[in-house]
Amino acid sequence: MQNEQKEIIEIPASLLSIYREMAVSPVDLLKNYASGLIKEKINKYEAEDRNFMDKYACNFEQFKVRVEAMENEENFEWEDDLMDWEFAIANINIWRRKEDKASSMKKA
């Protein structure tokens, strides 16, 4: 089991009173907030992925093969787009792992 770091956060009495009236846990609010931010990141990078797929009419792997197959020619736009696309794909994977981790914490 993973050790969890606990940080004490002071919640103003007025907010704590509202949370109690609403029967809402501050921890649950933080988890939901983090989950929303993670979803925003995933949506952002998935939109970039779709934009590149539309622009080049192929997926990332196909485009990478196309760029790497270029011999004796340079296409700076394609090379820049390849790096940007690779960054978007990597971030989709990173944020999906964080989403999975956050989801498992909600269930615990």
C-alpha positions as CSV (number, residue, x, y, z in Angstrom):
1,M,0.0,0.0,0.0
2,Q,1.2,3.5,-0.8
3,N,2.0,5.9,1.9
4,E,-0.2,9.0,1.7
5,Q,1.1,12.3,2.7
6,K,-1.3,14.2,4.8
7,E,-1.4,18.0,4.8
8,I,-3.4,19.9,7.3
9,I,-5.5,22.5,5.5
10,E,-7.3,25.1,7.5
11,I,-10.8,25.6,6.3
12,P,-12.5,28.8,7.4
13,A,-15.4,28.2,9.7
14,S,-17.9,29.9,7.3
15,L,-16.9,27.5,4.5
16,L,-16.9,24.5,6.9
17,S,-20.4,25.4,8.0
18,I,-21.6,25.5,4.3
19,Y,-20.0,22.2,3.6
20,R,-21.8,20.6,6.6
21,E,-25.1,22.1,5.5
22,M,-24.7,20.7,2.1
23,A,-23.4,17.4,3.4
24,V,-20.3,17.8,1.2
25,S,-16.8,16.7,2.2
26,P,-14.0,19.1,1.4
27,V,-11.9,16.1,0.4
28,D,-14.5,15.1,-2.1
29,L,-14.6,18.7,-3.5
30,L,-10.9,18.6,-4.0
31,K,-11.0,15.2,-5.7
32,N,-13.8,16.5,-8.0
33,Y,-11.9,19.7,-8.8
34,A,-8.7,17.7,-9.6
35,S,-10.8,15.3,-11.7
36,G,-12.2,18.2,-13.7
37,L,-8.8,19.8,-14.3
38,I,-7.5,16.4,-15.5
39,K,-10.4,16.0,-17.9
40,E,-9.7,19.5,-19.3
41,K,-6.1,18.6,-20.0
42,I,-7.2,15.3,-21.7
43,N,-9.7,17.2,-23.8
44,K,-7.1,19.8,-24.8
45,Y,-4.6,17.3,-26.0
46,E,-7.2,15.1,-27.7
47,A,-8.4,18.2,-29.6
48,E,-4.8,18.8,-30.8
49,D,-4.5,15.1,-31.8
50,R,-7.8,15.4,-33.9
51,N,-6.6,18.7,-35.5
52,F,-3.4,17.0,-36.7
53,M,-5.3,13.9,-37.9
54,D,-7.6,16.2,-39.9
55,K,-4.7,18.3,-41.2
56,Y,-2.7,15.2,-42.4
57,A,-5.5,12.7,-43.0
58,C,-3.7,10.0,-40.9
59,N,-2.9,9.1,-37.4
60,F,0.3,10.0,-35.5
61,E,2.1,6.7,-36.2
62,Q,1.4,7.0,-40.0
63,F,2.5,10.6,-40.0
64,K,5.7,9.7,-38.1
65,V,6.6,7.1,-40.7
66,R,5.9,9.6,-43.5
67,V,8.2,12.2,-42.0
68,E,10.9,9.7,-41.2
69,A,10.8,8.4,-44.7
70,M,11.6,11.8,-46.3
71,E,15.1,11.6,-47.8
72,N,17.1,14.5,-49.0
73,E,14.3,17.0,-48.3
74,E,13.3,19.1,-45.3
75,N,9.9,20.1,-44.4
76,F,10.2,22.2,-41.2
77,E,6.4,22.5,-40.8
78,W,6.0,18.7,-40.8
79,E,8.9,18.3,-38.4
80,D,7.5,20.9,-36.1
81,D,4.1,19.4,-36.3
82,L,5.5,15.9,-35.6
83,M,7.1,17.2,-32.4
84,D,3.9,19.0,-31.3
85,W,1.8,16.0,-32.2
86,E,4.1,13.7,-30.2
87,F,3.9,16.0,-27.3
88,A,0.1,15.9,-27.4
89,I,0.0,12.1,-27.6
90,A,2.4,11.8,-24.7
91,N,0.3,14.2,-22.6
92,I,-2.9,12.3,-23.4
93,N,-1.2,9.2,-22.0
94,I,0.2,11.0,-18.9
95,W,-3.2,12.6,-18.1
96,R,-5.1,9.4,-18.7
97,R,-2.9,7.7,-16.1
98,K,-3.5,10.5,-13.7
99,E,-7.2,10.2,-14.4
100,D,-7.1,6.4,-13.7
101,K,-5.2,7.1,-10.4
102,A,-7.7,9.7,-9.4
103,S,-10.6,7.4,-10.2
104,S,-9.2,4.6,-8.0
105,M,-8.7,7.1,-5.2
106,K,-12.4,8.0,-5.4
107,K,-13.4,4.4,-4.9
108,A,-11.1,3.9,-2.0
